[in-house]
């Protein structure tokens, strides 16, 4: 890698280190208002200097989001989020990893989604194996 490539990649690496908080769309927010924010997923806040918005990291992009749409915390939660799908219509005869049902969990470590069956107090993420409490109090 040349010096110019190193310099070009330096801001990206530095930005990854400057997480100033964690944010997610409010659970009651309608998907049309939250655009491409995944429900229940926590995103790193990389810039929190404006009164009306924050910048969050979504994959490889940095996106400005209105503050009023977000729940913001100083540290990443360790409990699993519970997402209740409003207006969910059960798909009869189809079971797949994409058909998560009316209520599903979101891992706080890797943001993967998984079906929730029953009302367990704790679970383990099928993707990254993070173990923790399920945040039923937020549902």
N, C-alpha and C positions, 0 to 999 in steps of 0.2 A: 504494500500500500504506500502511495507517495505521501509526502508531507501535506500536499493540498487536500488529499482525501482525508487524512487525519484531522486537519483543521475543519473540514466540512462536517465531519462526524462529531467533533468535540461538543458543539452546542446540544446535540441530541443526547449524548451521554451525560452532560452536565444537567440537562433538564430532568432526566430520570432520577437524579439524586435529590432534586429540590421539591419533594412532595411536602406541601404545607397543610394538607388535610385530606379528607375523604368525603365524597359526596355521592348521593343517589337520588333519583327522582322520587318525590313523595309517593308512597304506595297508593294513595287515593287519586293521584293524577291520571287523567284520561290519556291514553297513548297518543292521541292527536296533538296534545300539548307538549309531550315530552320527546316528540320526534324519534330520533334513533337511539335514545337511551333505553337500555334493557331494564325492564322492571326488576327490582330486587338487587341489581348488580351495583357494586361500589366502584367508583372511579377515583383515581388520584387527582387531587386538586394541585395544580402546578403554579397557579397565580391567583391571588386573592387580594387585589388592590383596588378594585372598583366597587363602589357602593351598591350597584345594581346587578353585577354579574361576576362570575368566577370562570377561570379557564381550567378545564379538566382534560385529562389524557384519555382518549378513546382509541385503543389500539396504537397505531403509529401517528395518529393525528392529535393536535391540541385544538379543543373546541370551546368557544365562549358560550356559556349557558346563563340565562337569567337566574339570579339567586333565588327568586321567589318560587322556582320550580324544584329546588333542591333541599334535601336534608343534608347538612354539612356537619362533620365531626372532625376533631383533631387527630384521632387515631382510627385505624381500620378496625371495624368490629370483628369479633371472633365467632359470633353466633351466626347461624344460617338464617337467611331471610325467607319469609313465606310470602308467596305471591298468590293472590286470589284473582282469577281471571273473570272480569266483569263481562256478562253477556255470553259466557262460554256455552256452546252447543256441543254436546257429546257426539263424537263421530262413531257411529255404530259400526262394528265389524273391522275397525282399524286400530291396531295397537302397534305403536312404534316408538322410538326414542323421541320423536317429534311431537307425539300426541301425549302431552304431560298431564292432561286432565284439568279439572277446574282449579285445582290448587297444586302448586309445586314449590320446591325449595331451590334456593340459590346459594351456592357455596361462597363464603366470605373470602376464601383464599384464591380461588381460580375463576369464580363467577359462572361455573357450569350449572346448568339446570337439571333437575331430576324430579321424578314423580314422588309425591308424598302419599303414603298409604297409612291410614289410621292417624293417631296423634302421638307419635313418639316424642320423648323429651330430648333425646340426643340422636345424632346420626353420624355417618361417615360419608364423605363425598365419594361417589363412584369414580370420579375422574382423578383427583389428586390425593385422595385418602385423608384429607383434613377431617378431624373429628371435633365435634362440638355440640353445643346446645342449639335447639331450634327456637327461633324467636317468635313463638306463637303469640306473645303479648303485642306484637306489632301488626299482626294480621287483621 
